[in-house]
């Protein structure tokens, strides 16, 4: 299973998700951002590669729909509703990510 995590700048939320889920249960995980200033900016390649896409906020879904066609976004697109209130690898962020993602895939303890 290939999981893609998206936030705005790919510095804290999505990068933390990539770090904690990559390799767990055989998952391949990547992360990217929607902003021009993102560490890694989301591309058509990211969308095509993934089996499931997790975004941190509803605005990220809107940005993906603006940038990519509906044929590219034909896979599960899940909003985790995690605000940009955390730093990279913040313990509360890790627990929130595990809790919200666990509704869709198996997560590490």
ABEGO torsion letter per residue (X at the ends): XBBBBBBAAGAAAAAAAAAAABGBGGBBBBBBBABAABABBBBAAAAAABABBBBABAAAAAAAAAABBAAAAABBBBBAGBBBABBBGBAAAAAAAAAAAAAABBBBX
